[in-house]
Amino acid sequence: MNIYLSGKIHDEEMDHVLDHTQFAKYEITIETPRLDFLQASEQLEQFRTIYRNVITEIREKYGHNCHIHLFPAIPVPIAIACGKELLRGVDPEVIIYQRAQVDRKFTSVLVLK
């Protein structure tokens, strides 16, 4: 899953970690991703609803034993919501990736179960 709201993440940036052609691709984005897009609590609530719906769709389609590889470009409140919205023991495991400062490559940094 690729969530980019404060910047764009391209498929080729993730290729060294995963062969994205071997996985179903889910994206949550906005028309113009930018650092300051989050301005109101309503936007956060709207994101939570969309994210919850996507997680549910993935679980229903692939089962709760699948893994979600999450590549985020998001502000902190949305990152927190991504963790809080997961249903422990029900939803798939989420592996979160972060882009390294030095080589700009993604590496896994956290697993939410």
C-alpha positions in Angstrom: 0.0 0.0 0.0 1.3 3.4 -1.0 0.0 6.3 1.0 1.3 9.6 -0.2 -0.3 12.8 1.0 2.7 15.1 1.7 4.9 13.9 -1.2 4.9 11.5 -4.1 6.3 7.9 -3.9 7.0 6.3 -7.3 6.8 2.5 -8.0 10.5 2.5 -9.0 11.5 3.8 -5.6 10.0 0.7 -4.0 11.4 -1.8 -6.6 14.6 -2.5 -4.7 12.4 -3.7 -1.7 9.5 -5.4 -3.4 8.6 -6.5 -6.9 5.4 -4.4 -7.0 4.3 -6.4 -10.1 3.9 -9.5 -7.7 1.6 -7.7 -5.3 -1.8 -6.0 -5.4 -1.3 -2.3 -5.4 -3.4 0.0 -3.2 -2.9 3.8 -3.0 -4.3 6.5 -0.9 -3.4 9.9 -2.2 -4.8 13.4 -2.9 -4.7 15.4 -6.2 -1.7 17.5 -5.2 0.4 15.9 -2.4 2.2 18.6 -0.3 3.7 19.0 3.2 1.0 21.3 4.5 -2.1 19.7 3.2 -3.5 18.6 6.6 -5.4 21.7 7.9 -8.4 20.4 9.7 -9.5 17.6 11.9 -12.2 16.7 9.3 -9.4 15.8 6.9 -7.9 13.4 9.5 -11.4 11.8 10.1 -11.9 11.4 6.3 -8.5 9.7 6.0 -9.3 7.3 8.8 -12.5 6.3 7.1 -10.8 5.7 3.8 -7.9 3.9 5.4 -10.2 1.6 7.4 -12.2 0.8 4.3 -9.0 -0.1 2.4 -7.7 -2.3 5.2 -11.0 -4.1 5.4 -11.1 -4.6 1.7 -7.6 -6.1 1.7 -8.4 -8.4 4.7 -11.7 -9.6 3.0 -9.9 -10.2 -0.3 -6.6 -11.8 0.9 -7.4 -12.9 4.4 -6.0 -11.7 7.7 -2.7 -13.7 7.3 -1.5 -11.6 4.4 1.0 -8.8 4.8 0.5 -5.2 3.9 3.7 -3.4 2.9 3.1 0.3 3.7 5.2 3.0 2.0 4.1 6.3 3.6 4.7 10.0 2.8 2.4 11.3 5.5 2.3 13.7 8.4 2.6 12.4 12.0 -1.2 12.6 12.9 -2.0 10.4 9.9 0.9 8.0 10.8 -0.6 7.6 14.3 -4.1 7.0 12.8 -2.6 4.2 10.6 -1.6 2.3 13.7 -4.7 3.1 15.7 -7.1 2.0 13.1 -5.7 -1.6 12.9 -7.8 -4.2 14.7 -5.4 -6.4 16.6 -5.7 -10.1 15.8 -8.2 -9.3 13.0 -6.4 -7.2 10.4 -3.3 -8.2 8.4 0.2 -7.4 9.6 1.5 -4.1 8.4 5.2 -3.7 7.5 6.1 0.0 7.4 9.0 1.3 5.3 11.0 4.5 5.6 13.2 6.2 3.0 16.8 6.5 4.2 18.3 10.0 4.3 21.6 8.9 2.8 20.8 6.6 -0.2 17.1 7.5 -0.5 16.2 3.8 -0.5 13.3 2.3 1.5 13.9 -0.1 4.3 11.4 -1.8 6.7 11.4 -0.1 10.1 8.4 -1.3 11.9 5.9 -4.1 11.9 2.4 -3.6 13.3 0.6 -6.8 14.3 
